[in-house]
Amino acid sequence: MSDNIIKTRFAPSPTGFMHIGNLRTALYSYLLAKSKGGKFILRIEDTDQVRLVEGAQEVIIDTLKMTGIDYDEGPGAGGENGPYIQSQRLEIYKKYAQKLIDSGHAYYCFCTAERLESLKDDKGIGGYDGHCRDLDPDEVRKNLEEGKPFVIRQKMPLEGTTSYYDEVYGEVSIDNSELRDQIMIKADGYPTYNFCHVVDDHLMGVTHVVRGNEYLTSTPKYCLLYDAFGWERPVYVHLPLLMGKDSEGNVSKLSKRHGAVSFQDLVNDGYLPEAIVNYIALLGWCPKDSNQEFFTIDELKQAFSIEGLSKSPAVFDYEKLRWFNSEYIKKLPDDEYNAKALPILNELCGDNINTEKLAALLHTRISVFSDIPEQIKFVTERLDMDSSLYTNKKNKTTPESCKEVLIDCLPLLTDAPSWDNDSLFALLKDYAASKEKKAGAVMWAIRVALGRQAVTPGGATELMEVFGKEESLARIQQAVSELD
């Protein structure tokens, strides 16, 4: 391109929450531009009015903001090539469609819906037969004067091939005989994606088009539009398919049956935006000469390159994402972690529960914030007890030995002057020494009585600090009565 500045774009349709595949496209497009010191554009492609969802445009903008993908031009940011919402550019598309009609690269088509339906075979498959391709100019004029409904179609070459080079997949060619005269302007005056994105990309100075590989075979049609206008083609970068794996290990195109497939769904499930972005960045790309897995958005800008893209399908692994997220949660500063964890804990727990202490115990033990309700079920309710839990080979405990400990410790804990972890630990340790018992055996008995399950976040004295004195003593008394 003439000014040597790379410009990429993300051009979603506002039809709902942002799919993970769309977010990956936005991320790679953004990283390609920023890795080269270029510019990134957001354009809203809302010409398919039937599929529009109210509020979806705001969701797109909010998602990009949450993920750190900031755009240089677009809705709210402005720019010299606006407007950046396609429904506000209709006159531009009509102008350029007319240019193609005038140059013989497009034509008016007056075929009715009934005629188009008649072209389909028994399976409902059909293709336009070029009926209006060579209409007499006088007939075209007459139809327009009579107000006959029409669409504007691109006139495809009937012979030869059209080729282009893709940065990931290499040379791509298609026989022109396979191309149908696609609609550019619909009967309602709105353009199709196939036409208007080419016009917009050129007028907005887009140099590199990054999108999913489902567009590999339709890109020759877009190349022909560039050629018809006499415009320079952009650099094409088609991304590998994004696949999902079901519970039986079967791999297919990522869909809702594999789990959450939108960014917002993942956030609602307790995933951190930074972890999602980091993981998605590695779905089809890997850094050169490095095994690094954890990246900030700024580090991704530095490391990203087209050479690192793969043409092989990438599998979205929810377990790997959970692991990524758990690592990000562990690294969260306490104030940021508490801002997310405490509202959940305060809603679920009673007033007497020390939620700050409980949050601290969970900090390194959850993979996503939506794990919290299940993780603290032993806090919010008293679980059914199985006395075999008191049996522990390491500490050589039995239900009988644990009952003895619980009975001995009840009065000591009732009279405890302080109810904090260190004081309680010293009290139980002194008791164990006085009875020549292993401290671990004493702690095991108390912990099982309190948690009523084999594994808990935190040990006996930490749990007593979480539950508070009244609930701790009540649980130990219940445990004693159950062991009678």
Secondary structure, 3 states (H helix, E strand, C coil): CCCCCCEEEECCCCCCCCEHHHHHHHHHHHHHHHHCCCEEEECECCCCHHHCCCCHHHHHHHHHHHHCCCCCEECCCECCCCCCEHHHCHHHHHHHHHHHHHHCCEEEECCCHHHHHHCCCCCCCCCCCCCCCCCCHHHHHHHHHCCCCCEEEECCCCCCEEEEEECCCEEEEEEHHHCCCCEEECCCCCECHHHHHHHHHHHCCCCEEEEEHHHCCCHHHHHHHHHHHCCCCCEEEEECCEEEECCCCCEEECCHHHCCCEHHHHHHCCCCHHHHHHHHHCCCECCCCCCCCCCCHHHHHHHCCHHHECCCCEEECHHHHHHHHHHHHHHCCHHHHHHHHHHHHHHHCCCCCCHHHHHHHHCCCCCCHHHHHHHCHHHHCCCCCCHHHHCECCCCECHHHHHHHHHHHHHHHHCCCCCCHHHHHHHHHHHHHHCCCCHHHHHHHHHHHHHCCCCCCCCHHHHHHHHHHHHHHHHHHHHHHHCC
